[in-house]
Structures are given as C-alpha cells and as structure tokens.
Amino acid sequence: MDTIFDIYLLEAIVNGVLLGGVLGLLALGLNLVFGVIDVVWICYAELVMLGMYTVYFLHVVYGVPVLLACLGAVVVVGVLGALLHYLVIRPVLQSEPINQLLVTGGVLFFLQSFATLVFGIEFRNLGLKLPILNFGEMYFSYARVLAFLVALAGMVGLYLFLTRTFLGTAIRAIAQDREIMPLMGVDSRKLYLVTSGIGGGLAGLAACLLVLQYDVHPAIGLTFGPITFMICVLGGLGNMIGGFVAAFIISQFISIGGFFFHIEWGYVIAFAFFILTMFIRPQGLFGK
C-alpha cells in the first residue's frame, strides 16, 4: 500500500512539474513586457484566449494542419500584442500606472465581450485524441508532456535571443535603464513595439499548448489570468527567472494539494501561500 501511495504521489509531483512548464511560459511573456515597458497587461490571458480560437478555427473549420494552425496563432497573437501597444499602451505610457491598469482592464472586458458576441458561449475543442503515456503505475497526458517540452524550448529560445542577438541585448539594456538608452540613440518606441510583439507571440505559443488540453470559450482567460499574475508577482514583477521558478512552486502546491485533498483545494493552498509570502516579502521571492 505504501508503495502504491508513493507512486501516486510521485505521479502528482511529475504532473506538477509538467504544469509548471506551461505556467512558466505564460508568466514569461507577461514578465518580459513588464520588465521592458513597465506596464502590466491585465488582458494578457485574453490574448491567449484569442490564440486558442485562432488554432481552433484554422484547424477545425478551415482544415489547416495543426502545426501550421499553431504557427498562425503565434503570428496572429504576436501582431495583436504589437497592436495593443501601438493603439492602447503607447498613448498612456507617460500617465499614472493606475490609468495604464484601467486601460488594459478595459481591453480585457472588451475582448471577452467581443469573443462572446462573435464566437458564442459554446465550449469548443480540436477533437484530437492524444495518447496517455504509461510508466509503471503512473499515467501522464501526452498533451501535457508535449506542452512542457515545447514550453521549455520556448523559454530557452527566448533566453538565447535576449543574450545572443543585438536586438535582444538592446531589449535587456533598455529594461535596465529606460532613461539613458534614448540618449544613446536607441529608439525606445521601436523596441517597445518589438517587445510587445514578442510578448504576444509567447501568449500565442502558450495558447497552442493550452488548446491541446482545454476547451476554448470566451471566459477561458479567467482560468489562467489570475494565476499568471500571481506567479509573476510571487517571482518578482519583471524578473523572468523568478517567474519561471515561481511557476514550478505554485504548480507543485496545486498538484500535491489536489493529490491529498481536491484539485480546488490545491488552488486554495497555492493562493494562501502567495498571500502569506506577500506579507513577508512584498516585492516577491526574487524581486528587488
């Protein structure tokens, strides 16, 4: 009995690691935008929702192969991210932070209402039947394993882009000092636009991974939005490594809490840990 119990607990831990990869990818895009532009996209999860709809319609309605549909979603949401900055964020970039939050919050409700009117409230899915991986007494979703590997590859790719390319170096530089870089001839407006496009592209990539596991509907953003912000704040807003680590911490609370009690209790425990941490360290685990 103890052996079976240990195997099931190990299964919960591994599933927590797999979940952490996707949550880390969600937090990565949001932290990138905040770290460079210093604006929190409240509507970030709604961009993910639009990406999931893009994959669904391209693959199910128009018959586009799923890989091309996912690539299309990354491009579409990347363009939406750039448009969000150009049309919404740029005009309020010099205003008070509360105004920026209210504006992106308004975009959140607009996108939810838009999706409800255009797509309806029906739950839709790709209809793909992915196998279940079996290791001894443990069972893992193939979609979740695939999502974890792709999310990990996306994180490594972003790290290499930011550290090995001239554009990535410029993005890191302007994130460190937004006032000095324009004096050195760097066009901050273009870098902000590129960063927003990359942040949107990461949201599109996350959408491709989530649509393999969840039904898409207009309120799907409410499922992932709060936990994404919690992870970003816990790791330290703008700290991409901190958000990555925080994603795995939260995913373990959710998975192991769900194992011992119920999955909803796992979320309760995770949020309770977050609140307690904010009392002790308001800037986050890795914030300065």
C-alpha positions as a printed Julia matrix, in Angstrom:
288×3 Matrix{Float64}:
   0.0    0.0     0.0
   2.81   2.4     0.85
   4.48   1.64   -2.48
   1.3    2.44   -4.4
   0.86   5.6    -2.33
   4.42   6.7    -3.14
   3.92   6.02   -6.84
   0.75   8.1    -6.93
   2.46  10.9    -5.01
   5.36  10.79   -7.47
   2.84  10.96  -10.31
   1.34  14.11   -8.74
   4.79  15.68   -8.4
   5.7   14.95  -12.02
   2.35  16.31  -13.2
   3.1   19.43  -11.17
   6.4   19.83  -13.0
   4.64  19.43  -16.37
   2.03  22.02  -15.38
   4.78  24.36  -14.21
   6.3   24.46  -17.68
   3.14  25.87  -19.26
   2.51  28.29  -16.38
   6.12  29.42  -16.63
   5.66  30.18  -20.33
   2.54  32.22  -19.56
   4.41  34.22  -16.92
   7.43  34.64  -19.19
   5.63  36.77  -21.76
   3.95  38.94  -19.14
   7.23  39.47  -17.24
   9.05  40.35  -20.46
   6.57  43.11  -21.28
   6.55  44.49  -17.75
  10.34  44.29  -17.39
  10.91  46.32  -20.56
   7.9   48.64  -20.83
   6.9   48.78  -17.13
   3.23  48.19  -17.94
   1.2   45.2   -16.71
  -1.06  43.69  -19.37
  -4.18  42.84  -17.4
  -5.63  41.49  -20.64
  -2.73  39.07  -21.27
  -4.83  35.93  -20.71
  -7.41  37.23  -23.19
  -4.72  37.3   -25.87
  -4.14  33.64  -25.03
  -7.87  33.05  -25.46
  -7.81  34.64  -28.94
  -4.83  32.46  -29.82
  -6.76  29.34  -28.81
  -9.67  30.41  -31.01
  -7.23  31.02  -33.88
  -5.9   27.46  -33.63
  -9.43  26.08  -33.4
 -10.81  27.87  -36.46
  -7.74  27.32  -38.61
  -7.6   23.59  -37.86
 -11.24  22.56  -37.35
 -13.13  24.99  -39.59
 -10.63  25.61  -42.39
  -8.75  22.3   -42.27
  -5.28  23.76  -41.81
  -2.78  21.19  -40.39
  -2.48  21.64  -36.65
   1.21  22.64  -36.75
   0.53  25.37  -39.31
  -2.51  26.44  -37.33
  -0.32  26.82  -34.23
   2.25  28.8   -36.2
  -0.56  31.03  -37.47
  -1.78  31.59  -33.91
   1.71  32.67  -32.76
   1.89  35.18  -35.63
  -1.66  36.46  -35.13
  -1.31  36.98  -31.38
   2.14  38.49  -31.87
   0.6   41.07  -34.21
  -2.21  41.65  -31.7
   0.37  42.26  -28.99
   2.09  44.88  -31.14
  -1.27  46.5   -31.98
  -2.21  46.53  -28.3
   0.91  48.52  -27.53
   0.57  50.87  -30.5
  -3.14  51.64  -30.08
  -3.68  51.32  -26.33
  -0.45  51.34  -24.31
   1.57  53.95  -26.2
  -0.93  56.81  -25.68
  -0.93  56.24  -21.89
   2.72  55.31  -21.48
   3.55  58.52  -19.61
   0.41  58.55  -17.48
  -0.07  57.2   -13.97
   0.23  53.39  -13.51
  -3.4   53.19  -12.35
  -4.52  54.62  -15.69
  -2.49  52.01  -17.53
  -4.07  49.25  -15.45
  -7.56  50.59  -16.09
  -6.94  50.83  -19.83
  -5.68  47.25  -20.14
  -8.5   46.14  -17.83
 -10.92  47.76  -20.25
  -9.32  45.83  -23.1
  -9.85  42.65  -21.05
 -13.61  43.19  -20.85
 -13.75  44.31  -24.47
 -12.05  41.14  -25.7
 -14.25  38.92  -23.52
 -17.41  40.62  -24.79
 -16.14  40.57  -28.38
 -15.41  36.83  -28.2
 -18.83  36.14  -26.67
 -20.64  38.05  -29.43
 -18.61  36.6   -32.29
 -17.95  33.02  -31.14
 -20.8   32.41  -28.69
 -20.52  30.77  -25.3
 -20.11  27.19  -26.56
 -17.1   25.17  -25.42
 -15.02  24.12  -28.43
 -12.07  21.77  -28.78
  -9.79  20.48  -31.51
 -11.13  16.94  -31.27
  -7.62  15.48  -31.21
  -7.26  12.15  -29.43
  -3.8   12.18  -27.94
  -2.48   9.08  -26.16
  -1.85   8.59  -22.45
   1.72   7.76  -21.52
   2.12   4.89  -19.07
   5.19   4.42  -16.86
   4.59   1.55  -14.48
   1.63   2.59  -12.32
   1.88   6.23  -13.38
  -0.12   7.84  -16.19
   0.66  11.14  -17.89
  -1.15  13.09  -20.55
   0.77  13.17  -23.82
  -0.56  16.69  -24.41
   0.85  17.88  -21.08
   4.25  16.27  -21.73
   4.36  17.82  -25.2
   3.31  21.18  -23.78
   6.07  21.03  -21.17
   8.76  20.26  -23.76
   7.6   23.0   -26.14
   7.31  25.5   -23.28
  10.84  24.64  -22.16
  12.11  25.07  -25.73
  10.34  28.43  -25.94
  11.98  29.63  -22.74
  15.43  28.54  -23.91
  14.82  30.19  -27.28
  13.87  33.49  -25.63
  16.94  33.32  -23.38
  19.22  32.78  -26.37
  17.51  35.62  -28.25
  17.94  38.04  -25.35
  21.57  37.09  -24.69
  22.99  36.24  -28.13
  21.44  38.8   -30.5
  21.92  42.55  -30.88
  18.18  43.22  -30.65
  17.89  41.06  -27.54
  20.8   42.91  -25.94
  19.12  46.23  -26.72
  15.91  44.99  -25.11
  17.78  43.95  -21.95
  19.63  47.27  -21.89
  16.5   49.39  -22.11
  14.9   47.24  -19.42
  17.79  48.15  -17.11
  17.71  51.89  -17.81
  14.83  53.39  -19.8
  16.11  56.97  -19.48
  19.72  56.54  -20.62
  19.12  54.38  -23.71
  17.24  57.06  -25.74
  20.16  59.45  -25.04
  22.46  56.89  -26.67
  20.48  56.93  -29.9
  18.26  53.92  -29.24
  14.68  54.27  -30.49
  12.78  53.08  -27.44
   9.45  53.22  -29.29
  10.55  50.56  -31.76
  11.96  48.38  -29.0
   8.71  48.65  -27.06
   6.78  47.63  -30.17
   9.08  44.66  -30.82
   8.89  43.59  -27.18
   5.09  43.73  -27.26
   5.11  41.62  -30.41
   7.37  39.04  -28.75
   5.18  39.05  -25.63
   2.15  38.48  -27.82
   3.95  35.69  -29.67
   4.68  33.95  -26.35
   0.98  34.27  -25.49
   0.19  32.67  -28.84
   2.61  29.83  -28.15
   1.0   29.27  -24.76
  -2.4   29.22  -26.48
  -1.21  26.44  -28.8
  -0.19  24.34  -25.8
  -3.33  25.02  -23.78
  -5.76  24.3   -26.62
  -4.41  20.73  -26.7
  -5.57  20.25  -23.1
  -8.56  22.54  -22.54
 -11.74  23.59  -24.29
 -11.75  27.14  -25.56
 -14.53  29.58  -24.62
 -14.71  33.35  -24.05
 -14.08  33.07  -20.29
 -11.04  30.79  -20.53
  -8.85  33.78  -19.66
 -10.37  33.87  -16.18
  -8.91  30.41  -15.58
  -5.31  31.36  -16.34
  -5.22  35.13  -15.89
  -5.25  35.34  -12.06
  -2.75  32.52  -11.57
  -0.4   34.02  -14.19
  -0.37  37.37  -12.38
   0.1   35.6    -9.06
   3.15  33.78  -10.41
   4.64  36.99  -11.83
   4.17  38.88   -8.55
   5.45  35.95   -6.49
   8.62  35.71   -8.57
   9.04  39.5    -8.7
   7.35  41.51  -11.46
   9.68  41.81  -14.43
  12.0   39.07  -13.19
  11.76  36.32  -15.81
  13.88  33.8   -13.9
  11.89  34.5   -10.74
   8.61  33.96  -12.6
   9.93  30.71  -14.04
  10.83  29.38  -10.59
   7.59  30.66   -9.04
   5.58  28.8   -11.71
   7.01  25.47  -10.56
   6.44  26.33   -6.9
   2.77  27.18   -7.5
   2.23  24.17   -9.77
   3.52  21.85   -7.04
   1.12  23.35   -4.49
  -1.74  22.82   -6.94
  -0.78  19.28   -7.91
   0.21  17.92   -4.49
  -2.67  19.74   -2.78
  -5.01  18.16   -5.3
  -3.5   14.77   -4.58
  -4.03  14.93   -0.81
  -7.35  16.81   -0.85
  -9.05  18.03   -4.03
  -7.81  19.97   -7.05
  -9.76  23.05   -5.92
  -8.06  22.83   -2.53
  -4.75  22.78   -4.37
  -5.55  26.22   -5.79
  -6.68  27.43   -2.37
  -3.39  26.32   -0.8
  -1.4   27.95   -3.62
  -3.18  31.29   -3.17
  -2.81  31.06    0.61
   0.95  30.56    0.18
   1.05  33.55   -2.15
  -0.76  35.81    0.34
   1.49  34.71    3.2
   4.59  35.34    1.08
   3.37  38.85    0.22
   3.13  39.65    3.93
   6.71  38.51    4.48
   8.26  39.66    1.19
   6.03  42.13   -0.69
   8.5   42.52   -3.58
   8.3   38.81   -4.36
  10.73  35.97   -3.84
  13.25  37.33   -6.34
  12.18  40.96   -6.55
  14.35  43.9    -5.6
